[in-house]
Amino acid sequence: MGGRRILQMASNNYLGLTDHPRMKQAAIEAIEKYGVGSGSVRTISGTLDIHDQLERELAEFKGTEAALVFQSGFTTNQGVFGTLLQAEDVVISDELNHASIIDGIRLTKAARRIFKHKDMNQLEEILKESGSFSRRYIVTDGVFSMDGDIAPLPDIVELAERYDAIVCVDDAHASGVLGKNGKGTTDHFGLNGRVHIQIGTLSKAVGVVGGYAAGSLALKEYLIHKARPFLFSTSQTPAVAASCLEAIRVLRSSPELGERMWASANFFRSQLQGDGFDTGASETPIIPIVIGDAARTMEFSARLLEEGVFAPAIVYPTVAADKGRVRFIITAS
């Protein structure tokens, strides 16, 4: 770009933690103490004390009995769904759930039912018709990554309790964003103790890399012994584990980061709407400008870059053919 300064408005680095001095220092100290790698998978000799500490503090942060860390959010969904879902089960999934949820479900022999986006009437009809299955799992994103809207989790939990279903929420774009100090969608709605499985990433608001599943101790123990992505992948490097651990501590002690992010996001969205732009269903720092036509969307993004603003075009097949948009993510930085 010839040395031009570009305003980056597309990063998942919601709270600006990727270069936080406390996290950088934690990574440096971990390398000095442990080296650059763990040398093995978790179940052999790849579990260091910082992995255990990270999982303890992550569980406490999420308000669950236990948590298990994976190498990425994508592999977390592969591990959780590939392990839990059996042929006699049914999984009921929002049509706009993330690709990692879809692929995790595809690894299984469980029956699949899809409900229209946030359509609680259709979800209830599916629950009524699926009573013959051994277990019923309802799966939803907490925050939907393309539109920035929030799942109606209270309604989902109410239906799950009425029909004896298991609820799993993927907080990839909600961890660090929703709830007190960024605890996620469950905390945001005051549903602590009523959501069975909380999945998330350590690669977005947390600012590093990795994923996790939080829930009961029984869930953690089962995944340790059965989840293939966990069993057959070398554990997180010491620097990654240490910086993730420090990030959780930063989240708990620095609410001003989230406050700054939300203030900026609400201002930006209101200004766009005031200028006549279609921001869709956005209610979080994910703020699209919905344009529709793919070619116009690409042209709009390119024109922004000419003006010094980086916000990439997102078109088919990532979104529907007539739903092309330029997606902004507003961060604390």
KAUR-V740485 format. One line per field, one symbol per residue. ss: DSSP state (a for helix, b for strand, c for the rest). Layout:
ss = ???
This chain:
ss = ccccccbbccccccccaaacaaaaaaaaaaaaaaccccccbcccccccaaaaaaaaaaaaaacccbbbbbccaaaaaaaaaaaacccccbbbbbccccaaaaaaaaccccbbbbbccccaaaaaaaaaaccccccbbbbbbcbccccccbccaaaaaaaaaaaccbbbbbcccccccccaaaccaaaaccccccccbbbbbcccccccccbbbbbcaaaaaaaaaacaaaaccbcccaaaaaaaaaaaaaaaacaaaaaaaaaaaaaaaaaaaacccccccccccbbbbbbbcaaaaaaaaaaaaaccbbccbbcccccccccbbbbbbcccc
